[in-house]
């Protein structure tokens, strides 16, 4: 027992040196409400890196990557082809679990921090998203449809990358700003933070963000979700009413 205890005492400094750092992340807004005047929001993600033994690195020896994801959704992607001079929907595929929103910020370009395998495991970067396409889609076409889906989401501002957008101060404190567009979907979002050193993910932490409608928009969304048939009838009736009213006004004046 004495020999084992002595060996543990001798090894304890080495074991402490192998302990991994811990991330303490936070976000500026845990709840984002969407009203009629909502034009988007700027989300501040910040936190600290706690190193073993409370040591402070003499120089920055790690990098930070922050990923904000929206709730997964099923998306149908159609491919248009020009036939006889007319653009028509041709092939199509469905993605069973694609993030409705995806934004990634990093202290350096993500492809310089980790290899392809690590990017695929943690879904770091738009080229590494696990979109779960329908199994009926031919394999050669999956890549084409995936690129089309990502390109479409990028044009609407729902997918984007922000390399070098994470600022690290004294190797301990970090912060990044990400833009939430006006067309963002509602639901439970996640803000994931990764600490990376020498191509390996040393630590990770997650914070939740709730984005929901408020006021009249919330009432309309809940009505459409709870009673879609009645909501459809009311929408059609209002459209007819507004159309008739516009025609009546035009005839009078």
Steps between C-alpha positions, in 0.01 A plus 500: 500500500783736585664444162171556313429817697846629421452424130170690497664799665775496240249475214255760633674800336489319165134412543417859589690618195284276281175644633298675234383862509134584553280743308261737677283645221202734496286698253368854512139387442348172613157604367437682172145613422386564143239775458368670187785752510775237541788571261750256642724489805869494585596218734811536715662172603769529764667308777821389666747214477589351839837327491611225742651638817381849415803563281488777242672420168791724410377503140188393317532125458137412413224613268125542542219399266138597565205339319138615523243252369126524454260210549526220245231482234397296199571686174397410145747621237395513135729537203380708205579414140428688180281289274370640170591849617308468828649456847328209676561298817688184407684292761446547870621363832398537862734567792367348818704696753655824377564791739259786436779744588877456515771755575862430591760745627863413568825665604666359185361343181352168604688296238830610659396389849378140457507229236208373290414220742474730802295751301258224402467368857415840649338647185743789488441692180237503228684231307479263798128515579327163544183576303351145499371478141226257403647155439318480165718776358781363279842552655644707209208743530522542879803729483334718235182538704693565823701777337178646360332498841797669669523760221127578534528540878805722461315733263224547757752561782400187693836326448833681520859479620698772678871407512714709734188643664595363844723726707715344774645724772806390700432140401213487752203714398323471165207660322326491163204674340260317271211648305152353539305589181142624494383182325635272772269209593369463853590225744777381732846597375836380633824696532791255506851611591809290421855544630752371246873446531737318264213372290309347793182607679603538865169624644145578393200668662142579396252776583137507390327795331124529455367696202124545495232724359326757719186712481267461202756291309499243781119486497496439122773234520324313781166516317659358183663222699201401715221524241648514152165439322322791667809717453496423127132588469549830680805583284301434180202700626723796590667487159162507324381782726808713439482437126134598484567810713785609272278458195215692660730788593645507147152521347391778738805718445 
